[in-house]
Each structure stands twice: as C-alpha cells, then as structure tokens.
Amino acid sequence: NIKLKTNDKGYSGQIYAQNTKIINPAITVSADIINGSIDENKIEFEDTKVLAGKNSLNIKGVISDYIKENIQLDFSSSGNIKSRLNGYINPYKMILNIDYDIPSDAKIIIPGFDKSELITSGTVNVSGSMLNPILQGQFKVPEVSIPEVPVNMANMNVYLNGPILKGNADVQNFTSGGIAAQNITSDFSLIKTVFYLKNLKGTAFDGSFDGEIAYDISSTECDVLFGGQNMNALKTIEGAAGIKNALTGTLKFDADINFKGIEYSDMMNSMKGNAEFEIVNGVLANLGSLKMILGAQNIISNSVLKNTAQNITALPAVQSASEFDYIKGNLRFDKGYAILEPVVTSGPSMAYYITGRFHLLNGTVNAIVLGRLSEDVASILGSISDFAVDTITSLIPGLESVTTKLAKTMTISPDKVDTSKIP
C-alpha cells in the first residue's frame, strides 16, 4: 500500500507491505511487515526484520533516483549477518552494478540444512544483465559445519567469477565422520536448483582423490562420480567403515553412486550405484585373515577344533597366509546394502572368492567365502583340514546322517561349490 500527500514542494507519503515473500526453490526470503517513506527523490525503508531461509536479519536502506534511468541502492543489514549493499539497477536496459560486502565474520544457516553453520566474510560485485548477472569476488570461510550430513570444513576460500554461483574454491581441511581430507580444490556452479562440483581434487589417507558431484538443493538428490588412488587401506577402511586394523595395502577405487536425503541414514538406505576397488601388496588382519577365520564361532564351539585352532594360529605359515598380492572387488549399492559381486583375493598362500552383502548402517555382513590354501599351510591345520563330510562319515560308519548334519553346520564340501572361481 502506498499513501501519498501533495504539498507546495511536491509529494510525500508512506509505504506499507505485509507478508512479503520472494520464493525460490533454493531459498525463500520473507518479511512480515515493511514500512517506508517516499518522496520525489527517494524511497527509504525502516529497519525491517527479514528471514532468508532460516537466517534472521534486520535490513534498512534507501532507493534514490527511482524515476531516473539508473536507480541507486544503498542498504545495510544487522544481526547475524552484518553487510552493506550499494550500486544501481537500470530497469530500462535490464542491467545492474551492485557491490555487496560482509566486512566481518557472519554466521549463516545453509539453505536445506537447518542445523548447519557457515562463517564467512568477503565482497562480491554483481553486474551485467539482470536476468543472468556476472558475480566477481572472494569470500573467506574459516568454518563450515553441517551436522545433518555430517560434514565439517575449515579454512575455505571461495572465488566467484561468472554467472550466479559460478567459480572455484579451495578447502584446507574436510571431515565427514571418520573420513578426513586435505588441500581440496574444485570448480562449482549453480544451475537452477542443482549445485555442481567439478574438477574436484584433494588428498586423503596418504593418497589422492578426484571426482564430480551434483546436488539438487530442492530434492536433496545427489549424484557422485568419485575415485581414489594410492590410499592407505588401513586408514581408509577405519575412516570410512569404522573397522580398525582391517588390512594393510595400497588402495584405489572408482564409484558411481546416487543417493537422496539430508539425514545420514536416509542417504545410506537410498544409495544406488556401483563401485570397484583394488588393494595391492598387503596383509589381512581383522578382516579376512586365516587367523580370524580359525576363530569363527562354528570352529571354536567344537572343543577338538578349538584346541587345534589355538595351537596353530601363531605358526609362521598361518601368519604368512594373510599376505596378499591383490584384493579386487565390485560393489553394488541397493536398499542400504553394499552387495559384493564379487570380491576376490590372491596371495602366496591363500585366495578367496567372496559374495554376499554388507549393511551400510549397522556394519553386519552375510557372505559366502570360497577359499583355497597352499599345501604348506593346509598341512599344518590338522583336524581342521580333515573336517569334511566325506572324511567324517568314513571314520564313523553308521553315523552318516548325524555326522553329515553336524559337519554341514560348520563347513561346506568343496564338491558342492564352483571352486574354479577362486583365483
């Protein structure tokens, strides 16, 4: 509503607006009440409470020369975001030239992540076509926290150079759960509601990574193409899966995945896609070693086998069986699981062919492991190596059905599986 009064000097009046909203898929800006005054030269707005997403700030300012070709703007904000905006817009030629400055650290809640906090300061110039303006400037971001994902970043620099939210950035430190990365660089852009990271590179777990990410702010859908090289497998598996002392070696991987959601559980349950990896020149420890298998419940629950297992696990031949030349795996993600299709290992004394699935949230695994041992290792296993259906039934005539049932609870005869798949 605009109410004007005329006098000898011209006119003056008041501006009043209620429930004003600017709605964009990425963010909604709203003000309950806007009050202002108007005369022939300027429109002046009183201190107004504005919500930009979940960010609350007070804005006041002046629009002058508003009936001329270049309309002058001079606004400032207080509250969590202390900033200054000045420049001009030309609605006839549809051009603008505006400077926006955040002189000191402001705390901002990132749209779509209500628990997040981004601390930033910097300047940007917005110029050119009002329909597709060019942004040029730099912002320092000492800290970003997004608990919903979860992600934390420290010491980021953002450089804007192009259409809205196009530019590049570097981050000194990045953490997400147990994943830690350093010296990250990336190009970025926002096209409609999709935020893109391209030429993404950095270091993590003593190696390097690269990839591309596309995140739809409106739908929370995320597409990821990601690869890693020369990574420390021991550190990577502990950081990414939480399994300590799993295995050693040098890891490389490539992943093409898609997921949706803000909460971590929603992301894992909705994940689709594939990944492949290879680890070379390592040693199995808490994940897949012969010593670990000999400690399985279906072995140690039998007193004879338990004693044998305890006596041989410390022998050098059993220890060396954990050495491998490579582990190769193909993973398919579906309904909260990483499905092994398959994972194979090969070493001087032992090889595996593994199928099954791993639950991404609770860490449980249900797998079938086909294994092959070299003769020098098999020869020291004693009663464990003899523990096959045919051997037992031949030793105890007349108890075939009982012993067969017992043996099947502990082992599967190699005759019933395709051992040719084992490397």
C-alpha positions as CSV (number, residue, x, y, z in Angstrom):
1,N,0.0,0.0,0.0
2,I,1.3,3.5,-0.9
3,K,-0.3,6.6,0.6
4,L,0.7,10.0,-0.8
5,K,0.2,13.6,0.2
6,T,0.9,16.6,-2.0
7,N,2.1,20.0,-0.9
8,D,3.9,23.0,-2.4
9,K,7.2,21.1,-2.6
10,G,5.8,18.1,-4.3
11,Y,4.6,15.0,-2.6
12,S,5.5,12.7,0.3
13,G,3.9,9.5,1.7
14,Q,4.2,6.2,3.4
15,I,4.7,2.6,2.1
16,Y,3.3,-0.4,3.9
17,A,3.6,-4.0,2.9
18,Q,2.5,-7.2,4.7
19,N,3.6,-10.8,4.3
20,T,6.1,-10.2,1.5
21,K,7.8,-13.3,0.1
22,I,10.4,-13.9,-2.6
23,I,10.2,-17.6,-3.3
24,N,13.0,-19.5,-5.0
25,P,13.5,-23.3,-4.9
26,A,16.8,-22.8,-3.2
27,I,15.7,-20.3,-0.6
28,T,12.7,-18.2,0.4
29,V,13.1,-14.6,1.6
30,S,10.2,-13.1,3.6
31,A,9.2,-10.1,5.7
32,D,6.1,-9.9,7.8
33,I,5.9,-6.1,7.7
34,I,7.7,-3.5,5.6
35,N,7.4,0.2,6.4
36,G,8.9,3.0,4.4
37,S,8.6,6.6,3.4
38,I,8.6,8.1,-0.1
39,D,9.1,11.4,-1.8
40,E,10.0,12.6,-5.3
41,N,13.7,11.6,-4.9
42,K,13.9,8.6,-2.7
43,I,12.2,5.7,-1.0
44,E,13.5,5.0,2.5
45,F,12.8,1.7,4.3
46,E,12.7,1.5,8.1
47,D,14.6,-1.3,10.0
48,T,12.8,-4.4,8.8
49,K,13.1,-8.0,10.1
50,V,13.8,-10.3,7.2
51,L,14.0,-14.1,7.1
52,A,16.3,-15.6,4.4
53,G,15.8,-19.3,4.7
54,K,16.4,-19.8,8.5
55,N,18.6,-16.7,8.7
56,S,17.2,-13.7,10.6
57,L,18.5,-10.2,9.9
58,N,17.4,-6.6,10.0
59,I,17.6,-4.6,6.8
60,K,17.2,-0.9,6.2
61,G,18.1,1.3,3.3
62,V,17.3,3.8,0.6
63,I,16.3,3.7,-3.1
64,S,17.1,7.0,-4.7
65,D,16.7,8.5,-8.2
66,Y,14.0,5.9,-8.6
67,I,12.4,7.7,-11.6
68,K,15.7,8.1,-13.4
69,E,17.4,5.6,-15.6
70,N,19.9,4.3,-13.0
71,I,18.1,3.7,-9.8
72,Q,20.5,3.9,-6.8
73,L,20.5,1.4,-4.0
74,D,22.1,1.7,-0.5
75,F,21.1,-0.9,2.0
76,S,22.7,-2.4,5.2
77,S,21.9,-5.4,7.4
78,S,22.5,-6.1,11.1
79,G,22.0,-9.1,13.3
80,N,23.8,-12.4,12.5
81,I,24.7,-11.0,9.0
82,K,26.2,-7.6,9.1
83,S,26.5,-6.4,5.5
84,R,26.3,-3.5,3.0
85,L,24.9,-3.3,-0.5
86,N,25.1,-0.4,-2.8
87,G,25.1,0.3,-6.5
88,Y,22.4,0.8,-9.2
89,I,19.9,-1.1,-11.3
90,N,18.6,0.0,-14.7
91,P,15.2,-1.5,-15.4
92,Y,15.0,0.0,-18.9
93,K,18.2,-1.7,-20.1
94,M,17.8,-4.6,-17.7
95,I,21.3,-4.1,-16.3
96,L,22.8,-3.7,-12.8
97,N,26.0,-3.0,-11.0
98,I,25.9,-3.7,-7.3
99,D,28.6,-4.3,-4.6
100,Y,27.8,-6.5,-1.7
101,D,30.2,-6.6,1.3
102,I,30.3,-8.7,4.5
103,P,33.2,-6.9,6.3
104,S,33.3,-9.2,9.3
105,D,32.5,-12.9,10.0
106,A,28.8,-13.6,9.7
107,K,27.1,-16.8,10.8
108,I,24.8,-18.2,8.1
109,I,22.5,-21.2,8.1
110,I,22.8,-23.0,4.8
111,P,19.5,-23.5,2.9
112,G,18.2,-27.1,3.3
113,F,20.4,-27.8,6.4
114,D,18.7,-26.2,9.4
115,K,21.4,-27.3,11.9
116,S,24.3,-26.0,9.8
117,E,26.6,-23.0,10.4
118,L,28.8,-21.3,7.8
119,I,31.1,-18.4,9.0
120,T,32.1,-16.1,6.2
121,S,33.3,-12.6,5.2
122,G,34.1,-11.1,1.8
123,T,32.9,-8.9,-1.1
124,V,31.3,-9.5,-4.5
125,N,30.4,-7.3,-7.4
126,V,27.2,-8.2,-9.3
127,S,27.0,-6.7,-12.8
128,G,25.6,-7.1,-16.3
129,S,22.3,-8.5,-17.3
130,M,19.6,-8.6,-14.6
131,L,18.5,-11.9,-16.0
132,N,22.0,-13.5,-15.9
133,P,24.3,-11.3,-13.9
134,I,28.1,-11.9,-13.5
135,L,29.5,-12.3,-10.0
136,Q,33.1,-11.4,-9.2
137,G,34.5,-11.5,-5.7
138,Q,36.0,-13.5,-2.9
139,F,34.8,-14.9,0.4
140,K,36.8,-16.4,3.2
141,V,35.1,-19.2,5.1
142,P,37.0,-20.2,8.2
143,E,34.4,-22.8,9.3
144,V,31.5,-24.8,7.9
145,S,29.5,-27.3,9.9
146,I,26.7,-29.4,8.5
147,P,25.7,-31.9,11.2
148,E,22.9,-33.4,9.1
149,V,25.4,-35.0,6.6
150,P,27.7,-34.8,8.7
151,V,30.4,-32.6,7.2
152,N,32.9,-30.1,8.7
153,M,35.2,-27.8,6.7
154,A,37.9,-25.4,7.8
155,N,39.8,-22.6,6.1
156,M,37.9,-22.3,2.8
157,N,38.4,-19.7,0.1
158,V,35.6,-19.1,-2.4
159,Y,36.2,-17.2,-5.7
160,L,33.2,-16.1,-7.7
161,N,33.8,-15.4,-11.4
162,G,30.8,-15.9,-13.7
163,P,27.0,-16.3,-13.6
164,I,25.3,-16.8,-10.3
165,L,27.4,-19.0,-8.0
166,K,30.0,-20.0,-10.6
167,G,33.6,-20.1,-9.6
168,N,36.1,-22.2,-7.7
169,A,37.1,-22.9,-4.1
170,D,39.8,-24.4,-2.0
171,V,39.5,-26.1,1.4
172,Q,42.4,-26.8,3.7
173,N,40.6,-29.4,5.9
174,F,37.4,-31.5,5.4
175,T,36.0,-34.2,7.7
176,S,32.9,-36.4,7.5
177,G,32.6,-39.0,10.2
178,G,35.9,-40.8,10.1
179,I,36.8,-39.5,6.7
180,A,39.4,-36.7,6.6
181,A,40.7,-34.9,3.5
182,Q,43.0,-32.0,2.9
183,N,44.0,-29.5,0.2
184,I,40.8,-29.8,-1.7
185,T,40.1,-27.7,-4.8
186,S,37.0,-27.6,-7.0
187,D,35.1,-25.6,-9.6
188,F,31.4,-25.0,-8.7
189,S,28.2,-23.7,-10.3
190,L,24.5,-23.4,-9.5
191,I,22.2,-24.1,-12.4
192,K,18.5,-23.8,-11.5
193,T,18.4,-25.8,-8.2
194,V,21.4,-28.1,-8.9
195,F,24.7,-27.3,-7.3
196,Y,27.7,-28.8,-9.2
197,L,31.2,-29.5,-8.1
198,K,33.6,-30.4,-10.9
199,N,37.3,-31.0,-11.2
200,L,37.1,-31.9,-7.5
201,K,40.6,-32.9,-6.2
202,G,42.4,-33.4,-2.9
203,T,44.4,-35.7,-0.7
204,A,43.1,-38.2,1.9
205,F,44.5,-41.2,3.8
206,D,48.0,-40.7,2.3
207,G,46.7,-40.7,-1.2
208,S,44.7,-38.6,-3.6
209,F,41.1,-38.4,-5.0
210,D,39.2,-36.7,-7.7
211,G,35.6,-36.6,-8.9
212,E,32.4,-34.7,-9.6
213,I,29.3,-34.1,-7.5
214,A,25.8,-32.8,-8.5
215,Y,23.5,-31.9,-5.6
216,D,19.8,-30.8,-6.1
217,I,19.1,-28.4,-3.3
218,S,15.3,-28.8,-3.8
219,S,15.0,-32.6,-3.9
220,T,18.3,-33.4,-1.9
221,E,19.2,-35.9,-4.6
222,C,23.0,-36.3,-5.0
223,D,25.0,-37.9,-7.9
224,V,28.6,-38.7,-7.2
225,L,31.4,-39.8,-9.5
226,F,34.5,-40.3,-7.3
227,G,37.8,-42.1,-7.5
228,G,40.8,-42.5,-5.2
229,Q,44.5,-43.5,-5.8
230,N,47.4,-44.6,-3.7
231,M,45.5,-44.6,-0.5
232,N,46.5,-46.3,2.8
233,A,44.0,-49.1,3.0
234,L,44.3,-49.5,6.8
235,K,43.5,-45.8,7.4
236,T,40.8,-45.6,4.7
237,I,38.8,-48.6,5.9
238,E,38.9,-47.4,9.5
239,G,37.8,-43.9,8.5
240,A,35.1,-44.9,6.0
241,A,33.8,-48.1,7.6
242,G,34.9,-47.9,11.2
243,I,36.8,-51.2,11.1
244,K,40.1,-50.9,13.0
245,N,43.2,-52.9,11.9
246,A,41.3,-54.4,9.0
247,L,44.1,-54.9,6.5
248,T,47.1,-53.1,5.0
249,G,47.9,-52.3,1.4
250,T,47.6,-49.6,-1.2
251,L,44.0,-48.8,-2.3
252,K,42.5,-47.4,-5.5
253,F,38.7,-47.2,-6.2
254,D,36.1,-45.7,-8.6
255,A,32.5,-45.1,-7.6
256,D,29.4,-44.0,-9.5
257,I,26.6,-43.6,-6.9
258,N,23.3,-41.8,-6.3
259,F,21.5,-41.1,-3.0
260,K,18.9,-38.8,-1.5
261,G,18.2,-37.2,1.8
262,I,19.6,-35.0,4.5
263,E,20.0,-37.5,7.3
264,Y,22.9,-40.0,7.0
265,S,20.5,-43.0,7.4
266,D,18.3,-41.7,4.5
267,M,21.4,-41.4,2.3
268,M,22.6,-44.9,3.0
269,N,19.2,-46.5,2.6
270,S,18.6,-44.7,-0.7
271,M,22.0,-45.3,-2.2
272,K,22.1,-46.8,-5.7
273,G,25.1,-47.4,-8.0
274,N,28.3,-49.2,-8.2
275,A,31.9,-49.1,-7.1
276,E,35.0,-51.1,-7.8
277,F,38.3,-51.2,-5.9
278,E,41.7,-52.8,-5.7
279,I,44.1,-53.2,-2.8
280,V,47.6,-54.4,-3.6
281,N,50.6,-55.7,-1.6
282,G,49.0,-56.0,1.8
283,V,48.3,-58.2,4.8
284,L,44.8,-59.3,6.1
285,A,44.3,-58.6,9.8
286,N,40.9,-58.3,11.4
287,L,39.2,-58.5,8.0
288,G,39.5,-61.9,6.3
289,S,42.7,-63.3,7.7
290,L,43.1,-67.0,8.2
291,K,43.6,-66.4,11.9
292,M,40.2,-64.6,12.1
293,I,38.5,-67.5,10.2
294,L,40.0,-70.0,12.6
295,G,38.4,-68.1,15.4
296,A,34.9,-68.3,13.9
297,Q,32.1,-69.4,16.2
298,N,31.4,-72.7,14.3
299,I,35.1,-73.7,14.9
300,I,35.7,-72.7,18.4
301,S,32.4,-74.1,19.6
302,N,33.9,-77.6,18.9
303,S,36.5,-78.5,21.6
304,V,38.7,-80.5,19.2
305,L,38.8,-77.9,16.6
306,K,39.2,-75.1,19.1
307,N,42.3,-76.6,20.6
308,T,43.8,-77.2,17.1
309,A,43.0,-73.6,16.0
310,Q,44.6,-72.2,19.1
311,N,47.8,-74.2,18.6
312,I,48.3,-73.3,15.0
313,T,47.2,-69.6,14.7
314,A,50.6,-68.4,16.0
315,L,52.6,-70.5,13.5
316,P,54.5,-68.6,10.8
317,A,52.7,-70.4,8.0
318,V,49.3,-69.2,9.2
319,Q,50.6,-65.7,9.7
320,S,52.1,-65.6,6.2
321,A,48.8,-66.9,4.7
322,S,47.4,-63.4,5.4
323,E,49.7,-61.8,2.9
324,F,48.1,-61.0,-0.5
325,D,49.1,-59.7,-3.8
326,Y,45.7,-58.1,-4.6
327,I,42.1,-57.8,-3.4
328,K,39.7,-56.8,-6.1
329,G,36.0,-56.0,-5.6
330,N,32.9,-55.0,-7.3
331,L,30.2,-53.5,-5.1
332,R,26.5,-52.7,-6.0
333,F,24.6,-50.5,-3.6
334,D,20.9,-51.2,-3.1
335,K,18.4,-50.7,-0.2
336,G,21.1,-49.9,2.5
337,Y,23.4,-52.7,1.4
338,A,26.7,-53.0,-0.4
339,I,26.4,-56.2,-2.4
340,L,29.7,-58.0,-3.2
341,E,29.7,-59.0,-6.8
342,P,32.3,-60.5,-6.1
343,V,35.4,-59.7,-4.0
344,V,38.5,-61.8,-4.8
345,T,41.9,-62.0,-3.2
346,S,45.1,-63.8,-4.2
347,G,48.3,-64.2,-2.3
348,P,51.2,-66.6,-2.0
349,S,49.4,-69.0,0.4
350,M,45.7,-68.1,0.3
351,A,43.0,-66.9,-2.1
352,Y,39.3,-66.1,-1.7
353,Y,36.2,-65.7,-3.8
354,I,33.5,-63.8,-1.8
355,T,29.9,-63.0,-2.5
356,G,27.3,-61.6,-0.1
357,R,26.2,-58.2,1.2
358,F,27.4,-55.7,3.8
359,H,24.9,-53.5,5.7
360,L,26.0,-49.9,5.4
361,L,24.4,-48.7,8.6
362,N,25.0,-51.4,11.2
363,G,28.1,-53.0,9.7
364,T,26.9,-56.6,9.6
365,V,27.9,-58.9,6.8
366,N,26.3,-62.0,5.3
367,A,28.7,-63.6,2.9
368,I,29.8,-66.9,1.3
369,V,33.6,-67.3,1.3
370,L,35.2,-69.8,-1.1
371,G,38.9,-70.2,-0.1
372,R,42.0,-72.0,-1.3
373,L,45.1,-72.7,0.8
374,S,48.6,-73.6,-0.4
375,E,49.8,-77.1,0.6
376,D,52.3,-75.9,3.2
377,V,49.5,-74.1,5.1
378,A,47.0,-76.9,4.7
379,S,49.4,-79.5,6.0
380,I,49.6,-77.9,9.5
381,L,45.8,-77.5,10.0
382,G,45.4,-81.0,11.4
383,S,41.9,-81.9,12.3
384,I,40.5,-78.7,10.8
385,S,41.8,-79.6,7.3
386,D,40.3,-83.1,7.7
387,F,36.9,-81.8,8.8
388,A,34.9,-82.5,5.7
389,V,31.8,-84.5,5.3
390,D,33.3,-87.5,3.4
391,T,36.2,-87.8,5.9
392,I,34.0,-87.9,9.0
393,T,31.4,-90.3,7.6
394,S,34.2,-92.7,6.6
395,L,35.7,-92.6,10.1
396,I,32.4,-93.3,11.9
397,P,30.4,-95.9,9.9
398,G,26.7,-96.0,10.7
399,L,26.5,-92.3,11.8
400,E,26.3,-90.9,8.3
401,S,23.2,-88.8,8.8
402,V,24.2,-87.5,12.2
403,T,27.7,-86.6,11.3
404,T,26.7,-85.2,7.9
405,K,24.3,-82.8,9.6
406,L,26.9,-81.8,12.2
407,A,29.6,-81.2,9.5
408,K,27.2,-79.1,7.4
409,T,26.7,-76.7,10.2
410,M,30.5,-76.0,10.2
411,T,31.7,-76.4,6.6
412,I,30.6,-77.0,3.0
413,S,32.2,-79.6,0.9
414,P,34.1,-78.1,-2.0
415,D,32.4,-80.6,-4.2
416,K,29.2,-78.6,-3.9
417,V,30.6,-75.2,-5.0
418,D,32.4,-73.9,-8.1
419,T,36.0,-73.6,-6.8
420,S,37.2,-72.6,-10.3
421,K,36.1,-69.0,-9.3
422,I,38.8,-68.9,-6.7
423,P,41.9,-67.1,-8.0
